[in-house]
Amino acid sequence: MKNASKWLLYSGWGLFLISFGLPAFNTNGSLISVNSGTYFGWRATLECLKYSMFLDPILMCSVLTSLVMLATGLTMMDRLSGLKRFAPYLLSGCFALNLYPLFVFRRLGIGYWMWLASFAIVAVGMALSVYQSDAQFKREYGIRSVPPGGI
């Protein structure tokens, strides 16, 4: 079971990195006015950085969620266990925020869907990892849950 959380984490991070090399969206017929054409993930990130400062702060937050995703690798160190417990919630919020392009672009590419799915997969993997570490801690130190009726 411990391998399941690692498998989810590595596959989510892999999807995230691969998504930058795939088509993210097509601006033909979109609701925003940027250069028309197909944008790959890396270019979409740069364009969001460029235009978000003036047009849309939500686009800037979307770029920041990518930085949050990159930072989740640091939470897997044992010394950052407090941050590790908070990370699944943070990634779930990032996932919800990144649904924004669904309302702006009419043609979303496979890169966007992989990028979006990577947030959910890593969030589930981190939550599973935290759950497993709590269960292991309780086994090692003989901690049992109190029954609902009390002692």
DSSP file (Angstrom, degrees, kcal/mol; ACC not computed):
  #  RESIDUE AA STRUCTURE BP1 BP2  ACC     N-H-->O    O-->H-N    N-H-->O    O-->H-N    TCO  KAPPA ALPHA  PHI   PSI    X-CA   Y-CA   Z-CA
    1    1 A M    >>        0   0    0      0, 0.0     4,-0.9     0, 0.0     3,-0.8   0.000 360.0 360.0 360.0 -31.9    0.0    0.0    0.0
    2    2 A K  H 3>  +     0   0    0      1,-0.3     4,-1.3     2,-0.2     3,-0.3   0.849 360.0  58.0 -64.4 -31.6    2.9    2.3    0.7
    3    3 A N  H 3> S+     0   0    0      1,-0.2     4,-2.7     2,-0.2    -1,-0.3   0.772  94.7  67.2 -68.4 -24.1    3.9    2.0   -2.9
    4    4 A A  H <> S+     0   0    0     -3,-0.8     4,-2.3     2,-0.2    -1,-0.2   0.911 100.8  46.7 -63.8 -42.0    0.5    3.3   -4.0
    5    5 A S  H  X S+     0   0    0     -4,-0.9     4,-2.4    -3,-0.3    -1,-0.2   0.910 114.3  47.1 -68.6 -39.7    1.2    6.8   -2.6
    6    6 A K  H  X S+     0   0    0     -4,-1.3     4,-2.9     2,-0.2     5,-0.3   0.906 111.3  52.0 -65.9 -39.9    4.6    6.9   -4.2
    7    7 A W  H  X S+     0   0    0     -4,-2.7     4,-2.4     1,-0.2     5,-0.2   0.920 111.3  47.0 -62.0 -43.5    3.2    5.7   -7.5
    8    8 A L  H  X S+     0   0    0     -4,-2.3     4,-2.4     2,-0.2    -2,-0.2   0.911 113.4  48.9 -64.1 -42.2    0.5    8.4   -7.5
    9    9 A L  H  X S+     0   0    0     -4,-2.4     4,-2.5     2,-0.2     5,-0.2   0.946 114.3  43.6 -63.8 -48.5    3.1   11.1   -6.6
   10   10 A Y  H  X S+     0   0    0     -4,-2.9     4,-2.2     1,-0.2    -1,-0.2   0.891 115.3  48.3 -67.2 -38.3    5.5   10.1   -9.3
   11   11 A S  H  X S+     0   0    0     -4,-2.4     4,-2.5    -5,-0.3    -1,-0.2   0.889 112.4  49.6 -69.7 -36.6    2.9    9.7  -11.9
   12   12 A G  H  X S+     0   0    0     -4,-2.4     4,-2.1    -5,-0.2    -2,-0.2   0.919 112.9  45.7 -65.7 -43.9    1.3   13.1  -11.0
   13   13 A W  H  X S+     0   0    0     -4,-2.5     4,-2.3     2,-0.2    -2,-0.2   0.878 112.1  52.7 -66.6 -36.2    4.6   14.9  -11.1
   14   14 A G  H  X S+     0   0    0     -4,-2.2     4,-2.6    -5,-0.2     5,-0.2   0.928 109.2  48.6 -63.2 -45.2    5.4   13.1  -14.4
   15   15 A L  H  X S+     0   0    0     -4,-2.5     4,-2.1     1,-0.2    -2,-0.2   0.904 110.2  53.2 -59.6 -41.0    2.1   14.3  -15.9
   16   16 A F  H  X S+     0   0    0     -4,-2.1     4,-0.5     1,-0.2    -2,-0.2   0.932 112.6  42.2 -61.1 -47.2    2.8   17.8  -14.7
   17   17 A L  H >< S+     0   0    0     -4,-2.3     3,-0.9     1,-0.2     4,-0.3   0.897 114.5  50.1 -69.4 -40.3    6.2   17.9  -16.4
   18   18 A I  H >< S+     0   0    0     -4,-2.6     3,-1.9     1,-0.2     4,-0.3   0.836  99.0  68.2 -66.1 -32.3    5.1   16.3  -19.6
   19   19 A S  H >< S+     0   0    0     -4,-2.1     3,-1.0     1,-0.3    22,-0.6   0.750  87.9  65.8 -62.7 -22.8    2.1   18.7  -19.9
   20   20 A F  T << S+     0   0    0     -3,-0.9    22,-2.1    -4,-0.5    23,-0.3   0.694 101.7  48.9 -72.9 -16.4    4.5   21.6  -20.5
   21   21 A G  T <  S+     0   0    0     -3,-1.9    -1,-0.2    -4,-0.3    -2,-0.2   0.371 102.2  76.2-101.0   4.2    5.5   20.0  -23.8
   22   22 A L  S <  S-     0   0    0     -3,-1.0    19,-1.9    -4,-0.3     2,-0.2  -0.767  96.5 -82.7-114.3 159.4    2.0   19.4  -25.1
   23   23 A P  E     -A   40   0A   0      0, 0.0    88,-2.7     0, 0.0    89,-0.7  -0.410  41.8-178.4 -62.2 126.1   -0.7   21.7  -26.6
   24   24 A A  E     -     0   0A   0     15,-3.4    85,-3.1     1,-0.3    88,-0.4   0.877  57.4 -20.8 -94.3 -46.4   -2.5   23.4  -23.7
   25   25 A F  E     -AB  39 108A   0     14,-1.5    14,-3.1    83,-0.3     2,-0.5  -0.989  48.7-128.5-159.2 164.9   -5.1   25.5  -25.5
   26   26 A N  E     -AB  38 107A   0     81,-2.4    81,-0.6    -2,-0.3    80,-0.3  -0.984  12.0-156.9-119.7 126.9   -6.0   27.2  -28.8
   27   27 A T    >   +     0   0    0     10,-2.4     3,-2.0    -2,-0.5     2,-0.5   0.499  55.7 117.5 -86.4  -2.8   -6.9   30.8  -28.7
   28   28 A N  T 3  S+     0   0    0      1,-0.3    78,-0.2     9,-0.2    79,-0.1  -0.523  92.7   4.0 -65.6 118.5   -9.0   30.9  -31.9
   29   29 A G  T 3  S+     0   0    0     -2,-0.5    -1,-0.3     1,-0.2     2,-0.1   0.658  99.8 140.7  81.8  16.5  -12.5   31.8  -30.7
   30   30 A S    <   -     0   0    0     -3,-2.0    -1,-0.2     2,-0.2    75,-0.2  -0.367  62.4-117.5 -87.3 172.4  -11.6   32.4  -27.1
   31   31 A L  S    S+     0   0    0     73,-1.8     2,-0.3    -2,-0.1    74,-0.1   0.498  92.4  71.5 -88.3  -4.6  -12.9   35.1  -24.9
   32   32 A I  S    S-     0   0    0     72,-0.2     2,-0.9    -5,-0.1    -2,-0.2  -0.804  80.2-126.7-110.8 156.8   -9.5   36.8  -24.3
   33   33 A S        +     0   0    0     -2,-0.3     2,-0.2     3,-0.0     3,-0.1  -0.745  55.4 126.1-108.2  87.4   -7.5   38.7  -26.9
   34   34 A V  S    S-     0   0    0     -2,-0.9    -2,-0.0    -7,-0.2    13,-0.0  -0.726  74.2 -55.7-122.4 178.1   -4.0   37.3  -27.2
   35   35 A N        -     0   0    0     -2,-0.2    -8,-0.2     1,-0.1     2,-0.1  -0.324  64.9-118.3 -56.4 133.4   -2.2   36.1  -30.3
   36   36 A S        +     0   0    0     -9,-0.1     2,-0.3   -10,-0.1    -1,-0.1  -0.421  66.8  69.6 -77.2 152.0   -4.2   33.4  -32.0
   37   37 A G  S    S-     0   0    0     -2,-0.1   -10,-2.4     2,-0.0     2,-0.4  -0.799  85.6 -44.3 135.9-176.6   -2.9   29.9  -32.3
   38   38 A T  E     -A   26   0A   0     -2,-0.3     2,-0.5   -12,-0.2   -12,-0.2  -0.741  48.1-155.7 -91.2 133.4   -2.0   26.9  -30.4
   39   39 A Y  E     -A   25   0A   0    -14,-3.1   -15,-3.4    -2,-0.4   -14,-1.5  -0.932   5.1-146.0-111.1 126.2   -0.1   27.3  -27.1
   40   40 A F  E  >  -A   23   0A   0     -2,-0.5     4,-3.0   -17,-0.3     5,-0.2  -0.440  36.1 -98.5 -80.1 165.1    2.0   24.6  -25.6
   41   41 A G  H  > S+     0   0    0    -19,-1.9     4,-2.0   -22,-0.6   -21,-0.2   0.874 122.2  47.9 -55.7 -44.6    2.2   24.4  -21.9
   42   42 A W  H  > S+     0   0    0    -22,-2.1     4,-1.8     1,-0.2    -1,-0.2   0.900 115.6  45.2 -65.3 -39.4    5.5   26.2  -21.5
   43   43 A R  H  > S+     0   0    0    -23,-0.3     4,-2.7     2,-0.2    -2,-0.2   0.868 109.7  55.2 -72.3 -35.9    4.3   29.0  -23.8
   44   44 A A  H  X S+     0   0    0     -4,-3.0     4,-2.4     2,-0.2    -2,-0.2   0.896 107.6  50.5 -62.2 -39.3    1.0   29.2  -22.0
   45   45 A T  H  X S+     0   0    0     -4,-2.0     4,-2.0    -5,-0.2    -2,-0.2   0.925 111.8  46.7 -65.1 -44.1    2.7   29.7  -18.7
   46   46 A L  H  X S+     0   0    0     -4,-1.8     4,-2.1     2,-0.2    -2,-0.2   0.899 112.9  49.3 -64.6 -40.4    4.9   32.5  -20.1
   47   47 A E  H  X S+     0   0    0     -4,-2.7     4,-2.8     2,-0.2     5,-0.3   0.887 108.9  52.9 -66.7 -38.6    1.9   34.2  -21.7
   48   48 A C  H  X S+     0   0    0     -4,-2.4     4,-2.0     1,-0.2    -1,-0.2   0.895 110.1  48.8 -63.3 -38.6    0.0   34.0  -18.5
   49   49 A L  H  X S+     0   0    0     -4,-2.0     4,-0.7     2,-0.2    -2,-0.2   0.911 113.8  47.0 -63.4 -41.8    2.9   35.7  -16.7
   50   50 A K  H  < S+     0   0    0     -4,-2.1     4,-0.2     1,-0.2    -2,-0.2   0.917 122.7  31.0 -68.7 -45.0    3.0   38.4  -19.3
   51   51 A Y  H >X>S+     0   0    0     -4,-2.8     4,-2.7     1,-0.2     3,-0.9   0.696 104.6  72.7 -90.2 -20.4   -0.7   39.2  -19.5
   52   52 A S  H 3<5S+     0   0    0     -4,-2.0     8,-0.2    -5,-0.3    -1,-0.2   0.806  85.7  65.9 -69.5 -28.0   -1.8   38.5  -16.0
   53   53 A M  T 3<5S+     0   0    0     -4,-0.7    -1,-0.2    -5,-0.2    -2,-0.1   0.836 120.3  18.7 -61.4 -31.5   -0.1   41.5  -14.5
   54   54 A F  T <45S+     0   0    0     -3,-0.9    -2,-0.2    -4,-0.2    -1,-0.2   0.752 132.8  31.6-111.1 -33.1   -2.4   43.8  -16.4
   55   55 A L  T  <5S+     0   0    0     -4,-2.7    -3,-0.2     1,-0.2    -2,-0.1   0.904 119.5  10.1 -98.9 -47.9   -5.5   41.9  -17.5
   56   56 A D    >>< -     0   0    0     -5,-0.6     4,-1.0    -8,-0.2     3,-0.7  -0.919  42.2-165.0-146.7 111.5   -6.4   39.1  -15.1
   57   57 A P  H 3> S+     0   0    0      0, 0.0     4,-2.0     0, 0.0     5,-0.1   0.746  92.5  66.8 -68.1 -21.1   -5.1   38.4  -11.6
   58   58 A I  H 3> S+     0   0    0      1,-0.2     4,-1.9     2,-0.2     5,-0.1   0.868  96.6  55.0 -67.1 -34.1   -6.6   34.9  -11.8
   59   59 A L  H <> S+     0   0    0     -3,-0.7     4,-1.7     2,-0.2    -1,-0.2   0.889 106.3  51.5 -63.4 -37.6   -4.1   34.0  -14.5
   60   60 A M  H  X S+     0   0    0     -4,-1.0     4,-2.1    -8,-0.2    -2,-0.2   0.905 108.1  51.2 -64.9 -40.8   -1.3   35.1  -12.2
   61   61 A C  H  X S+     0   0    0     -4,-2.0     4,-1.7     1,-0.2    -1,-0.2   0.859 105.7  56.7 -63.3 -34.3   -2.7   32.8   -9.5
   62   62 A S  H  X S+     0   0    0     -4,-1.9     4,-0.9     2,-0.2    -1,-0.2   0.886 107.1  47.9 -64.4 -38.7   -2.8   30.0  -12.1
   63   63 A V  H >X S+     0   0    0     -4,-1.7     4,-1.2     1,-0.2     3,-0.5   0.894 108.9  54.6 -66.9 -39.3    1.0   30.5  -12.7
   64   64 A L  H 3X S+     0   0    0     -4,-2.1     4,-2.0     1,-0.2    -2,-0.2   0.825  99.6  61.1 -64.4 -30.7    1.5   30.5   -8.9
   65   65 A T  H 3X S+     0   0    0     -4,-1.7     4,-2.2     1,-0.2    -1,-0.2   0.849  99.5  56.0 -65.6 -31.1   -0.2   27.1   -8.6
   66   66 A S  H <X S+     0   0    0     -4,-0.9     4,-2.0    -3,-0.5    -1,-0.2   0.883 106.8  49.6 -65.7 -36.6    2.4   25.7  -10.9
   67   67 A L  H  X S+     0   0    0     -4,-1.2     4,-1.8     2,-0.2    -2,-0.2   0.867 108.3  53.2 -68.3 -35.4    5.0   26.9   -8.4
   68   68 A V  H  X S+     0   0    0     -4,-2.0     4,-0.9     2,-0.2    -2,-0.2   0.915 107.7  51.8 -62.7 -42.3    3.1   25.3   -5.6
   69   69 A M  H >< S+     0   0    0     -4,-2.2     3,-0.8     1,-0.2     4,-0.4   0.910 109.2  49.1 -62.0 -42.5    3.1   22.0   -7.5
   70   70 A L  H >< S+     0   0    0     -4,-2.0     3,-0.9     1,-0.2     4,-0.3   0.854 108.2  55.4 -64.7 -33.3    6.9   22.2   -7.9
   71   71 A A  H >X S+     0   0    0     -4,-1.8     3,-1.2     1,-0.2     4,-0.7   0.655  86.4  80.0 -74.9 -15.3    7.2   22.9   -4.2
   72   72 A T  T << S+     0   0    0     -4,-0.9     4,-0.4    -3,-0.8     3,-0.4   0.775  81.0  67.5 -65.6 -22.7    5.3   19.8   -3.2
   73   73 A G  T X4 S+     0   0    0     -3,-0.9     3,-0.9    -4,-0.4    -1,-0.3   0.847  96.1  55.2 -62.7 -32.1    8.5   17.8   -3.8
   74   74 A L  G X4 S+     0   0    0     -3,-1.2     3,-1.4    -4,-0.3    -1,-0.2   0.780  96.0  66.0 -70.4 -26.5   10.0   19.5   -0.9
   75   75 A T  G 3< S+     0   0    0     -4,-0.7    -1,-0.2    -3,-0.4    -2,-0.2   0.646  83.7  74.4 -72.5 -12.3    7.2   18.5    1.4
   76   76 A M  G <  S+     0   0    0     -3,-0.9    -1,-0.3    -4,-0.4     2,-0.2   0.582  73.1 101.3 -78.5  -7.1    8.2   14.8    1.1
   77   77 A M  S X  S-     0   0    0     -3,-1.4     3,-1.4     1,-0.1     7,-0.1  -0.545  81.9-125.2 -73.6 144.9   11.2   15.4    3.4
   78   78 A D  G >  S+     0   0    0      1,-0.3     3,-0.8    -2,-0.2    -1,-0.1   0.768 104.7  63.3 -64.1 -26.8   10.5   14.2    6.9
   79   79 A R  G 3  S+     0   0    0      1,-0.3     3,-0.3     2,-0.1    -1,-0.3   0.660  97.3  57.5 -75.6 -14.1   11.3   17.6    8.5
   80   80 A L  G <>  +     0   0    0     -3,-1.4     4,-2.0    -6,-0.2    -1,-0.3  -0.206  63.6 132.9-106.7  41.7    8.4   19.3    6.8
   81   81 A S  H <>  +     0   0    0     -3,-0.8     4,-1.5     1,-0.2    -1,-0.2   0.820  69.0  56.2 -67.2 -30.5    5.7   17.1    8.1
   82   82 A G  H  > S+     0   0    0     -3,-0.3     4,-1.0     1,-0.2    -1,-0.2   0.920 111.1  43.4 -65.0 -42.3    3.5   20.0    9.1
   83   83 A L  H  > S+     0   0    0      1,-0.2     4,-1.8     2,-0.2    -2,-0.2   0.826 108.0  61.0 -69.4 -31.8    3.5   21.3    5.5
   84   84 A K  H  < S+     0   0    0     -4,-2.0    -1,-0.2     1,-0.2    -2,-0.2   0.850 103.3  50.0 -64.0 -34.5    3.0   17.8    4.3
   85   85 A R  H  < S+     0   0    0     -4,-1.5     4,-0.4     1,-0.2    -1,-0.2   0.812 113.9  44.9 -73.6 -29.3   -0.3   17.6    6.1
   86   86 A F  H >X S+     0   0    0     -4,-1.0     4,-2.0     1,-0.2     3,-0.6   0.735  94.2  80.3 -85.1 -24.1   -1.4   20.9    4.6
   87   87 A A  H 3X S+     0   0    0     -4,-1.8     4,-3.0     1,-0.2     5,-0.3   0.840  85.2  56.3 -58.7 -41.1   -0.3   20.2    1.0
   88   88 A P  H 3> S+     0   0    0      0, 0.0     4,-1.8     0, 0.0    -1,-0.2   0.900 110.9  46.0 -60.2 -36.7   -3.3   18.0   -0.1
   89   89 A Y  H <> S+     0   0    0     -3,-0.6     4,-2.0    -4,-0.4    -2,-0.2   0.911 113.0  49.6 -68.7 -41.7   -5.7   20.8    0.8
   90   90 A L  H  X S+     0   0    0     -4,-2.0     4,-2.1     1,-0.2    -1,-0.2   0.915 111.8  48.0 -63.0 -43.6   -3.5   23.4   -0.9
   91   91 A L  H  X S+     0   0    0     -4,-3.0     4,-2.4     2,-0.2    -1,-0.2   0.846 108.3  54.9 -68.0 -33.1   -3.3   21.3   -4.1
   92   92 A S  H  X S+     0   0    0     -4,-1.8     4,-2.1    -5,-0.3    -1,-0.2   0.900 108.7  48.5 -65.3 -39.3   -7.1   20.7   -4.0
   93   93 A G  H  X S+     0   0    0     -4,-2.0     4,-2.4     2,-0.2    -2,-0.2   0.884 110.0  51.9 -65.2 -38.6   -7.5   24.5   -3.9
   94   94 A C  H  X S+     0   0    0     -4,-2.1     4,-2.2     2,-0.2    -2,-0.2   0.901 108.0  52.4 -63.1 -40.5   -5.1   24.8   -6.8
   95   95 A F  H  < S+     0   0    0     -4,-2.4     4,-0.2     2,-0.2    -2,-0.2   0.934 110.6  47.1 -59.9 -46.8   -7.1   22.3   -8.8
   96   96 A A  H >< S+     0   0    0     -4,-2.1     3,-1.2     1,-0.2    -2,-0.2   0.903 112.3  49.6 -63.7 -41.3  -10.3   24.2   -8.2
   97   97 A L  H >< S+     0   0    0     -4,-2.4     3,-1.5     1,-0.3    -1,-0.2   0.860 104.5  59.6 -64.8 -35.4   -8.6   27.5   -9.2
   98   98 A N  T 3< S+     0   0    0     -4,-2.2    -1,-0.3     1,-0.3    -2,-0.2   0.423  83.7  79.3 -78.9   2.9   -7.2   25.9  -12.4
   99   99 A L  T X   +     0   0    0     -3,-1.2     3,-1.7    -4,-0.2     4,-0.4   0.581  69.0  93.5 -77.6 -10.3  -10.7   25.1  -13.6
  100  100 A Y  G X  S+     0   0    0     -3,-1.5     3,-2.0     1,-0.3     4,-0.5   0.850  71.8  62.2 -52.2 -43.9  -10.9   28.8  -14.6
  101  101 A P  G >> S+     0   0    0      0, 0.0     4,-2.5     0, 0.0     3,-0.8   0.732  88.1  73.4 -61.0 -18.4   -9.7   28.2  -18.3
  102  102 A L  G <4 S+     0   0    0     -3,-1.7    -2,-0.2     1,-0.2    -3,-0.1   0.812 101.0  43.6 -61.2 -27.6  -12.8   26.0  -18.8
  103  103 A F  G <4 S+     0   0    0     -3,-2.0    -1,-0.2    -4,-0.4    -3,-0.1   0.532 120.1  40.7 -94.3  -7.8  -14.8   29.2  -18.9
  104  104 A V  T <4 S+     0   0    0     -3,-0.8   -73,-1.8    -4,-0.5     2,-0.4   0.814 107.6  52.9-107.1 -44.8  -12.4   31.2  -21.1
  105  105 A F     <  -     0   0    0     -4,-2.5     3,-0.2   -75,-0.2    -1,-0.2  -0.759  53.5-162.7-103.1 141.3  -11.1   28.9  -23.8
  106  106 A R  S    S+     0   0    0     -2,-0.4     2,-0.6   -80,-0.3    -1,-0.1   0.758  84.6  47.0 -88.7 -27.3  -13.3   26.9  -26.1
  107  107 A R  E     -B   26   0A   0    -81,-0.6   -81,-2.4   -79,-0.1     2,-0.5  -0.898  68.0-179.6-122.1 102.5  -10.5   24.5  -27.2
  108  108 A L  E     -B   25   0A   0     -2,-0.6   -83,-0.3   -83,-0.2   -84,-0.1  -0.858  18.3-140.5-101.6 135.3   -8.4   23.0  -24.5
  109  109 A G    >>  -     0   0    0    -85,-3.1     4,-1.6    -2,-0.5     3,-0.6  -0.279  28.6 -97.5 -90.1 175.8   -5.6   20.7  -25.4
  110  110 A I  H 3> S+     0   0    0      1,-0.2     4,-2.4     2,-0.2     5,-0.2   0.798 119.8  63.8 -62.7 -30.0   -4.3   17.5  -23.9
  111  111 A G  H 3> S+     0   0    0    -88,-2.7     4,-2.3     1,-0.2   -87,-0.3   0.894 102.3  48.6 -62.3 -40.3   -1.6   19.4  -22.1
  112  112 A Y  H <> S+     0   0    0    -89,-0.7     4,-2.9    -3,-0.6     5,-0.2   0.933 111.9  48.6 -64.5 -45.5   -4.1   21.4  -20.1
  113  113 A W  H  X S+     0   0    0     -4,-1.6     4,-2.5     1,-0.2    -2,-0.2   0.881 113.4  46.8 -66.0 -36.9   -6.0   18.3  -19.1
  114  114 A M  H  X S+     0   0    0     -4,-2.4     4,-1.9     2,-0.2    -1,-0.2   0.911 112.9  50.0 -67.9 -41.0   -2.8   16.5  -18.0
  115  115 A W  H  X S+     0   0    0     -4,-2.3     4,-0.9    -5,-0.2    -2,-0.2   0.922 113.9  45.2 -61.2 -45.5   -1.7   19.6  -16.1
  116  116 A L  H >X S+     0   0    0     -4,-2.9     4,-1.1     1,-0.2     3,-0.7   0.918 112.2  50.8 -65.8 -44.4   -5.0   19.8  -14.4
  117  117 A A  H 3X S+     0   0    0     -4,-2.5     4,-2.6     1,-0.2     5,-0.2   0.828  99.8  65.6 -64.2 -31.0   -5.2   16.1  -13.6
  118  118 A S  H 3X S+     0   0    0     -4,-1.9     4,-2.3     1,-0.2    -1,-0.2   0.855  98.0  54.0 -62.1 -33.8   -1.7   16.2  -12.1
  119  119 A F  H <X S+     0   0    0     -4,-0.9     4,-2.0    -3,-0.7    -1,-0.2   0.928 111.6  44.0 -65.1 -44.3   -2.9   18.5   -9.3
  120  120 A A  H  X S+     0   0    0     -4,-1.1     4,-2.3     2,-0.2    -2,-0.2   0.908 114.3  49.5 -67.3 -41.6   -5.6   16.0   -8.3
  121  121 A I  H  X S+     0   0    0     -4,-2.6     4,-2.4     1,-0.2    -2,-0.2   0.921 113.1  45.3 -66.4 -44.0   -3.4   13.0   -8.6
  122  122 A V  H  X S+     0   0    0     -4,-2.3     4,-2.7    -5,-0.2     5,-0.2   0.882 111.3  54.2 -67.7 -36.8   -0.6   14.5   -6.4
  123  123 A A  H  X S+     0   0    0     -4,-2.0     4,-2.3    -5,-0.2    -2,-0.2   0.924 111.5  44.6 -61.6 -44.2   -3.1   15.7   -3.9
  124  124 A V  H  X S+     0   0    0     -4,-2.3     4,-2.5     2,-0.2    -2,-0.2   0.912 113.5  51.1 -65.9 -42.3   -4.5   12.2   -3.5
  125  125 A G  H  X S+     0   0    0     -4,-2.4     4,-2.0     1,-0.2    -2,-0.2   0.891 112.1  46.2 -62.0 -40.3   -1.0   10.7   -3.4
  126  126 A M  H  X S+     0   0    0     -4,-2.7     4,-2.4     2,-0.2    -1,-0.2   0.892 111.9  50.5 -70.9 -38.9    0.0   13.2   -0.6
  127  127 A A  H  X S+     0   0    0     -4,-2.3     4,-2.3    -5,-0.2    -2,-0.2   0.913 112.1  48.1 -63.3 -41.4   -3.2   12.6    1.4
  128  128 A L  H  X S+     0   0    0     -4,-2.5     4,-2.5     2,-0.2    -2,-0.2   0.885 110.4  52.0 -65.1 -38.6   -2.6    8.8    1.1
  129  129 A S  H  X S+     0   0    0     -4,-2.0     4,-2.2     2,-0.2    -2,-0.2   0.905 110.4  47.6 -64.1 -42.4    1.0    9.3    2.2
  130  130 A V  H  X S+     0   0    0     -4,-2.4     4,-2.1     2,-0.2    -2,-0.2   0.915 112.0  50.3 -65.0 -42.8    0.0   11.3    5.3
  131  131 A Y  H  X S+     0   0    0     -4,-2.3     4,-2.2     1,-0.2    -2,-0.2   0.914 111.7  48.0 -61.2 -43.6   -2.6    8.7    6.2
  132  132 A Q  H  X S+     0   0    0     -4,-2.5     4,-2.3     1,-0.2    -1,-0.2   0.884 110.4  50.7 -66.8 -38.6   -0.1    5.9    5.9
  133  133 A S  H  X S+     0   0    0     -4,-2.2     4,-2.1     2,-0.2    -1,-0.2   0.869 110.4  50.3 -68.6 -34.8    2.5    7.7    8.0
  134  134 A D  H  X S+     0   0    0     -4,-2.1     4,-2.2     2,-0.2    -2,-0.2   0.914 111.3  48.3 -65.5 -42.7   -0.1    8.4   10.7
  135  135 A A  H  X S+     0   0    0     -4,-2.2     4,-2.0     1,-0.2    -2,-0.2   0.894 111.8  49.2 -65.2 -39.4   -1.1    4.7   10.7
  136  136 A Q  H  X S+     0   0    0     -4,-2.3     4,-2.6     2,-0.2    -1,-0.2   0.895 109.7  52.0 -66.1 -40.5    2.6    3.6   10.9
  137  137 A F  H  X S+     0   0    0     -4,-2.1     4,-1.9     1,-0.2     6,-0.2   0.915 109.9  48.9 -61.4 -43.5    3.2    6.0   13.8
  138  138 A K  H  X>S+     0   0    0     -4,-2.2     5,-1.9     1,-0.2     4,-0.5   0.879 112.2  48.7 -65.9 -37.6    0.2    4.6   15.7
  139  139 A R  H ><5S+     0   0    0     -4,-2.0     3,-0.7     3,-0.2    -2,-0.2   0.922 111.2  49.6 -66.8 -43.5    1.4    1.0   15.1
  140  140 A E  H 3<5S+     0   0    0     -4,-2.6    -2,-0.2     1,-0.2    -1,-0.2   0.864 119.6  35.6 -65.5 -36.2    5.0    1.8   16.2
  141  141 A Y  H 3<5S-     0   0    0     -4,-1.9    -1,-0.2    -5,-0.2    -2,-0.2   0.307 108.1-117.4-104.5   8.6    4.0    3.5   19.4
  142  142 A G  T <<5 +     0   0    0     -3,-0.7     2,-0.5    -4,-0.5    -3,-0.2   0.800  53.7 162.6  65.7  31.3    1.0    1.3   20.3
  143  143 A I      < -     0   0    0     -5,-1.9     2,-0.4    -6,-0.2    -1,-0.2  -0.719  15.7-170.8 -87.0 127.8   -1.5    4.1   20.1
  144  144 A R        -     0   0    0     -2,-0.5     2,-0.1    -5,-0.0    -5,-0.0  -0.883  25.8-108.6-116.3 150.5   -5.1    3.0   19.7
  145  145 A S        -     0   0    0     -2,-0.4    -1,-0.0     1,-0.1     0, 0.0  -0.473  34.6-112.2 -73.8 147.2   -8.2    5.1   19.0
  146  146 A V        -     0   0    0     -2,-0.1     5,-0.1     1,-0.1    -1,-0.1  -0.644  37.2-111.4 -77.5 133.5  -10.6    5.6   21.8
  147  147 A P    >   -     0   0    0      0, 0.0     3,-2.1     0, 0.0    -1,-0.1  -0.262  28.6-108.2 -63.3 155.7  -13.9    3.8   21.1
  148  148 A P  T 3  S+     0   0    0      0, 0.0     3,-0.1     0, 0.0    -2,-0.1   0.800 117.9  56.7 -57.4 -30.8  -16.9    6.1   20.4
  149  149 A G  T 3  S-     0   0    0      1,-0.3     2,-0.2     2,-0.0    -3,-0.0   0.523 112.9-118.3 -79.8  -4.1  -18.5    5.3   23.8
  150  150 A G    <         0   0    0     -3,-2.1    -1,-0.3     1,-0.2     0, 0.0  -0.579 360.0 360.0  97.9-165.1  -15.4    6.5   25.7
  151  151 A I              0   0    0     -2,-0.2    -1,-0.2    -3,-0.1    -2,-0.0   0.450 360.0 360.0 -87.3 360.0  -13.2    4.4   27.9
